[in-house]
Amino acid sequence: MSYPPITVSNKQLYRNLLTIALPIALQSLIASTLNLVDTLMIGQLGELELAAVGLSTQLYFVQYMLLFGLVSGASTFISQFWGVKDMKNIRRVIGFAITASLFASLLFFIPAFFFPAAVLGIFTDNQAIIAAGSDYVSTASFTFLTLSVVVPLTSALRTTEQTKIPMKISIFVFCTNTILNYLLIFGSFGFPMLGVKGAATATLIARCLELILVLYVVFGRKNLISGRIREFFSYNTFLVRRILYNAIPTTINEVMWGLGMAAYNAAYGRMGVTEFASVQASNTVNTLFILAIFSLGDATMILVGKRLGAGELQYAYTKALKILRLAVIVGAVSGALLILLSPCFINLFNFTPDGRMYALRILLIYGLFMWMKVFNGVNITGPFRAGGDTRFAMLAEVGSVWMIGVPLVFFGALYLSLPVYIVVLMAQAEEIVKFFICFKRFRSRKWVNNVIQDID
């Protein structure tokens, strides 16, 4: 398919990105910073406790990926309906996303609450880690239920270009979580010293507060996405089928990617406490840089999806191309900063000499590959999902992780017994393969689609 040439104003593009992506980036950066603080607090208890919390959060990570996949698939429709200001169908999509998310979350809540030790046994055979992490898993299990409502609503706020609202809520909630962590982990100011269980309790309280605030902002303050309850659940079979056709691939994508990351951690967790603690700390530091950059993917999905919904296909392609070029530059600069600042971050952790050496080398690898990781991530979560090209995105992501990354990591860790930083380097092979696949697909324009044109 050929398109006439079109010009996208750089000034307007940057203004749009600042308006939409900056609040998302700030939210991600603050969340990552406070997660780093939380990790540092747990790290003061010792490498065993740090490893226990790191493995305990894997189940929550997989659940969040499932919700993110469901909601991302639904957000394709919200962004395109937003392009034509169809609020009736936006509410229907939100209602279905909440229904599906709540059902999926129950599948995680039940085993986490009733069988926490068995859940942790999936990720490690170290009984000391399982014992230390079981309280965390069972105590924080109720957050599965709160997130099933929070994630769809906050995603809808972002997709309708109200990104400052979830940013403000998250800043307040994460700050509250950090303060509670300090009080409950160490028993400060007369609070009980609960250690790992204190971290889980703080997380649970903060997530419940987040749910209350989101419901108040949307319904109590009559936000533009609010409406009568029956409006949210008036979705019909045709709309559900269309959403599921798009959302099932994104859900499989995110869940299988999340399971792939959990599989990586399962391999690292079997290499030793010091090795896994170094990976956990390195991932926490890396997240400070990578999550803020990935806000470009969310912004791309919103901005490009809006144009696709309005039928401006060539404008959508040109805008996506400019954002991808910007993402590569930002990724390269951020990777260089990560490498330069890594000693400062690692010095904050209570590491043995070996643990420090492992973490520094892992961060060097992350920094060198960051531009490529950002390109892949923005492509998949931005243009491909905006145009409903979710099946291809799923095949590219899942295939790269499970056919390349996971086998190499387990082969290097358990069969060859290589140093942990070499195993992490082997895992980057998935990004290399994914880069070439995504680059070719983007240039083909097969993702440029309007998915709402026949929906009433």
C-alpha positions in Angstrom: 0.0 0.0 0.0 1.4 3.4 -0.9 0.7 6.7 0.9 1.2 10.3 -0.2 4.1 12.1 1.6 3.1 14.0 4.7 5.0 16.3 7.1 4.7 16.0 10.9 5.8 19.1 12.8 8.7 18.4 15.1 7.6 21.2 17.4 4.1 19.7 17.7 5.4 16.2 18.1 7.7 17.2 21.0 4.9 19.2 22.6 2.6 16.1 22.4 5.4 13.9 23.8 6.0 16.3 26.7 2.3 16.5 27.5 1.7 12.7 27.4 5.0 10.9 27.8 6.6 13.2 30.4 4.0 12.4 33.2 4.2 8.7 32.4 8.0 8.9 32.5 8.1 10.8 35.8 5.7 8.3 37.3 7.9 5.4 36.1 11.0 7.2 37.3 9.6 7.9 40.7 8.3 4.4 41.1 11.6 3.0 40.0 13.5 5.3 42.4 11.3 4.3 45.3 11.6 0.6 44.4 15.3 1.1 44.5 14.9 2.6 48.0 12.8 -0.4 49.0 15.4 -2.8 47.6 18.1 -1.0 49.5 16.1 -1.3 52.7 15.6 -5.0 52.3 19.2 -5.3 51.2 20.3 -4.0 54.6 18.8 -7.1 56.2 21.1 -9.3 54.1 21.6 -11.1 50.8 19.2 -13.9 51.8 16.3 -11.4 52.5 17.1 -9.5 49.3 16.9 -12.8 47.2 13.7 -13.8 49.0 11.9 -10.6 48.2 13.2 -10.6 44.7 11.9 -14.1 44.0 8.6 -13.4 45.9 7.8 -10.6 43.6 8.1 -12.8 40.5 4.5 -14.0 40.8 3.3 -10.4 41.1 5.4 -9.5 38.1 3.8 -12.2 36.0 0.3 -11.1 37.2 1.0 -7.5 36.3 2.2 -8.6 32.9 -1.1 -10.5 32.3 -3.1 -7.4 33.3 -0.9 -5.2 31.2 -1.5 -7.5 28.2 -5.2 -7.5 28.7 -5.4 -3.8 29.2 -3.0 -3.0 26.3 -5.2 -5.0 23.9 -8.2 -3.0 25.1 -6.2 0.3 24.9 -5.9 -0.1 21.2 -9.7 0.4 21.0 -9.8 3.1 23.6 -7.1 5.1 21.8 -8.8 4.8 18.4 -12.3 5.5 19.9 -10.7 8.5 21.5 -9.7 9.7 18.1 -13.4 10.1 17.3 -14.4 11.0 20.9 -16.7 7.9 21.2 -17.1 7.9 25.0 -19.9 5.3 25.0 -17.6 2.6 23.5 -14.7 3.7 25.6 -16.7 3.0 28.7 -17.7 -0.4 27.4 -14.1 -1.3 26.6 -13.1 -0.2 30.2 -15.9 -2.3 31.7 -14.8 -5.4 29.8 -11.1 -4.9 30.7 -12.1 -4.7 34.5 -14.2 -7.9 34.2 -11.4 -9.8 32.4 -8.7 -8.5 34.8 -10.6 -9.4 37.9 -11.2 -13.0 36.7 -7.6 -13.4 35.8 -6.4 -12.0 39.1 -8.3 -14.6 41.1 -6.2 -17.2 39.4 -3.1 -15.7 41.1 -4.7 -14.7 44.4 -5.9 -18.2 45.4 -2.5 -20.0 45.1 -0.6 -17.0 46.6 -2.8 -16.7 49.6 -3.2 -20.5 50.4 0.0 -22.0 49.0 2.8 -19.4 49.2 5.6 -22.0 49.7 4.6 -24.0 46.7 4.5 -20.9 44.6 8.1 -19.9 45.6 9.2 -23.5 45.0 8.6 -22.9 41.3 11.4 -20.3 41.3 14.0 -21.8 43.6 14.9 -25.0 45.5 16.6 -23.0 48.3 14.5 -23.7 51.4 15.9 -20.7 53.3 14.7 -18.4 50.6 11.3 -20.1 50.5 10.9 -19.8 54.2 11.9 -16.1 54.2 9.6 -15.3 51.2 6.4 -17.2 52.1 5.1 -14.4 54.4 5.6 -11.8 51.8 3.7 -13.8 49.1 0.6 -14.5 51.3 0.5 -11.1 52.9 0.7 -9.1 49.6 -1.6 -11.5 47.8 -4.6 -9.1 48.1 -2.9 -6.7 45.9 -3.8 -9.0 43.0 -7.4 -7.9 43.5 -6.8 -4.2 43.9 -4.7 -4.1 40.7 -7.5 -5.7 38.6 -9.5 -2.5 39.0 -6.6 0.0 39.2 -4.8 -1.0 36.1 -7.7 -0.8 33.6 -8.8 2.6 35.0 -5.4 4.2 35.1 -4.7 2.9 31.6 -7.9 4.5 30.3 -6.9 7.8 31.9 -3.6 7.7 30.1 -5.1 6.7 26.8 -7.5 9.6 26.9 -4.5 11.9 27.4 -5.1 12.5 31.1 -1.6 11.3 32.1 -1.1 13.7 35.0 -3.8 12.1 37.1 -2.3 8.6 37.4 1.1 10.2 37.8 0.0 12.2 40.8 -1.8 9.2 42.4 1.3 6.9 41.8 3.7 9.5 43.3 1.5 9.7 46.5 1.1 5.9 46.7 4.8 5.1 46.1 5.9 7.7 48.7 3.5 6.2 51.2 4.8 2.7 50.4 8.4 3.8 51.0 7.6 5.5 54.3 5.6 2.4 55.5 8.5 0.2 54.4 10.9 2.1 56.6 8.6 1.9 59.6 7.6 -1.7 59.2 10.8 -3.3 58.0 13.1 -1.8 60.7 10.5 -1.1 63.4 11.2 2.6 63.4 9.3 5.1 65.6 7.6 2.4 67.8 6.3 0.3 64.9 6.9 -3.5 65.0 10.0 -4.7 63.3 8.6 -7.1 60.7 11.4 -7.4 58.2 10.3 -9.1 54.9 6.7 -9.3 56.1 6.8 -5.6 56.9 7.7 -4.9 53.2 4.6 -6.9 52.1 2.3 -5.2 54.6 3.5 -1.8 53.4 2.8 -2.8 49.8 -0.7 -4.0 50.6 -1.6 -0.8 52.5 -0.3 1.4 49.7 -2.1 -0.6 46.9 -5.4 -0.4 48.9 -4.9 3.4 49.1 -4.2 3.5 45.4 -7.6 1.8 44.7 -9.5 4.2 46.8 -7.9 7.2 45.2 -8.4 6.0 41.6 -12.1 5.3 42.3 -12.5 8.7 43.9 -10.9 10.5 41.0 -12.8 8.7 38.3 -16.3 8.4 39.9 -16.2 10.8 42.8 -15.0 13.7 40.7 -16.9 12.8 37.6 -14.0 12.3 35.3 -14.8 12.3 31.5 -14.4 8.5 31.4 -16.9 8.1 34.3 -20.5 7.1 33.8 -23.2 5.0 35.2 -22.1 1.5 36.2 -24.4 -0.1 33.6 -22.7 1.8 30.8 -19.4 0.1 31.6 -20.9 -3.4 31.4 -23.2 -2.9 28.4 -20.6 -4.4 26.0 -22.0 -6.7 23.4 -20.7 -10.0 22.0 -19.4 -8.3 18.8 -17.3 -5.8 20.7 -16.0 -8.5 23.1 -14.9 -10.7 20.2 -13.0 -7.8 18.6 -11.3 -6.8 21.8 -10.3 -10.4 22.6 -9.0 -10.9 19.0 -6.6 -8.0 19.8 -6.1 -8.6 23.5 -5.4 -12.3 23.6 -2.2 -11.9 21.6 -1.1 -9.0 23.8 -2.0 -11.0 26.9 -0.1 -14.1 25.7 2.8 -11.7 24.8 3.0 -10.1 28.2 2.4 -13.3 30.2 4.9 -15.3 28.3 7.4 -12.4 28.4 6.8 -12.2 32.2 7.2 -16.0 32.5 10.4 -15.7 30.4 11.8 -13.1 32.8 10.8 -15.4 35.7 12.5 -18.3 34.0 15.7 -16.2 33.7 15.4 -15.5 37.5 14.8 -19.2 38.2 18.1 -19.9 36.4 19.9 -17.1 38.2 18.4 -18.2 41.5 20.0 -21.6 41.1 23.4 -20.1 40.6 23.7 -19.0 44.2 22.5 -16.3 46.6 25.3 -13.8 45.7 24.7 -14.3 42.0 21.0 -13.8 42.2 21.3 -10.8 44.6 23.6 -9.1 42.1 21.1 -9.7 39.3 18.3 -8.4 41.4 20.2 -5.2 42.4 21.3 -4.7 38.7 17.7 -5.1 37.5 16.5 -2.5 40.1 19.1 0.0 39.0 18.4 -0.7 35.3 14.7 -0.2 35.8 15.4 3.4 36.9 16.5 4.1 33.3 14.5 1.7 31.2 10.9 2.3 32.5 11.0 6.0 32.1 12.2 5.5 28.5 9.4 3.0 27.8 6.9 5.8 28.5 7.6 6.6 24.8 5.9 3.3 23.9 2.8 4.3 25.8 2.8 7.8 24.3 3.3 6.3 20.8 0.3 4.0 21.2 -1.9 6.9 22.4 -0.8 9.4 19.7 -0.6 7.0 16.8 -3.8 5.1 17.8 -5.7 8.4 17.9 -4.6 9.2 14.4 -5.4 5.7 13.1 -8.9 5.9 14.6 -9.5 9.2 12.9 -8.4 7.6 9.6 -5.1 9.6 9.2 -3.0 6.5 8.3 0.0 8.2 6.7 0.2 10.8 9.5 0.2 8.0 12.0 3.1 6.2 10.3 5.2 9.3 10.0 4.7 10.2 13.6 5.6 6.7 14.8 8.8 6.8 12.7 9.9 10.0 14.3 9.3 8.8 17.8 11.2 5.6 17.1 14.2 7.6 15.9 14.0 9.7 19.1 13.7 6.5 21.2 17.0 5.1 19.8 18.9 8.3 20.6 17.4 8.5 24.1 18.2 4.8 24.7 21.8 5.2 23.6 22.3 8.2 25.9 20.6 6.5 28.8 22.7 3.4 28.3 25.9 5.5 28.5 24.7 7.2 31.7 23.9 3.8 33.2 27.4 2.6 32.6 29.0 5.8 34.0 26.8 5.9 37.1 26.7 2.2 37.9 29.5 2.3 40.5 27.6 5.0 42.5 24.5 2.9 42.6 26.2 -0.4 43.4 28.1 1.2 46.3 24.7 1.7 47.9 24.2 -2.1 48.3 25.7 -4.2 51.1 27.6 -6.5 48.6 30.5 -8.9 49.0 33.4 -8.1 46.6 32.1 -10.8 44.3 28.6 -9.5 44.3 29.8 -6.0 43.5 31.9 -7.2 40.6 29.0 -9.2 39.2 26.6 -6.3 39.5 28.9 -3.8 37.8 29.5 -6.2 34.8 25.8 -6.9 34.5 25.0 -3.1 34.4 27.7 -2.7 31.7 25.9 -5.2 29.5 22.5 -3.6 30.2 23.9 -0.2 29.2 25.5 -1.4 25.9 22.2 -3.0 24.8 19.8 -0.4 26.0 19.3 1.4 22.7 18.3 -1.8 21.1 16.0 -2.8 24.0 14.3 0.5 23.8 13.7 0.3 20.1 12.2 -3.1 20.4 10.0 -2.2 23.4 8.7 1.0 21.9 7.9 -0.7 18.6 5.9 -3.5 20.2 4.0 -1.5 22.8 3.6 1.6 20.5 3.0 1.3 16.7 2.2 -2.4 16.6 -0.4 -2.3 19.3 -1.8 1.1 18.2 -2.6 -0.5 14.8 -3.9 -3.8 16.2 -0.9 -5.8 14.9 -0.7 -7.7 18.2 -0.4 -11.2 16.8 2.8 -10.4 15.0 4.1 -8.5 18.1 3.4 -11.6 20.2 5.2 -13.9 17.9 8.2 -11.7 17.7 8.4 -11.2 21.5 7.5 -14.6 22.7 9.6 -16.4 20.0 12.7 -14.4 20.9 12.4 -15.0 24.6 11.5 -18.6 24.7 13.3 -19.9 21.6 16.5 -18.0 22.1 16.9 -16.2 25.5 15.6 -18.8 27.9 17.4 -21.9 26.4 20.7 -19.9 26.3 20.4 -18.7 29.9 19.7 -22.2 31.3 22.4 -23.7 29.1 24.9 -21.2 30.3 23.8 -21.2 34.0 23.1 -24.9 34.7 25.1 -26.8 32.1 28.2 -24.7 31.4 28.2 -23.1 34.9 29.4 -19.8 33.5 29.8 -16.6 35.5 26.4 -14.9 36.0 27.4 -11.8 34.0 28.3 -14.0 31.0 24.9 -15.7 31.3 23.2 -12.2 31.3 25.2 -11.4 28.2 23.9 -14.5 26.5 20.3 -13.4 27.3 20.8 -10.3 25.1 20.7 -12.5 22.0 16.9 -12.3 22.1 17.1 -8.5 21.7 19.4 -8.8 18.7 17.0 -11.2 16.9 14.0 -9.1 17.9 15.5 -5.9 16.6 15.8 -7.2 13.0 12.3 -8.7 13.1 10.7 -5.5 14.4 12.6 -3.2 12.1 11.4 -5.1 9.0 7.8 -5.2 10.2 7.6 -1.5 10.9 8.9 -0.6 7.5 6.4 -2.9 5.9 3.5 -0.8 7.3 1.4 -3.9 7.8 0.6 -2.6 11.3 -1.1 0.6 10.0 -4.8 -0.3 10.5 -8.1 1.3 11.7 -9.7 -1.4 13.9 -12.9 0.5 14.9 -14.4 1.5 11.6 -17.2 -1.1 11.7 -18.0 -0.9 15.4 -21.3 0.9 16.3 
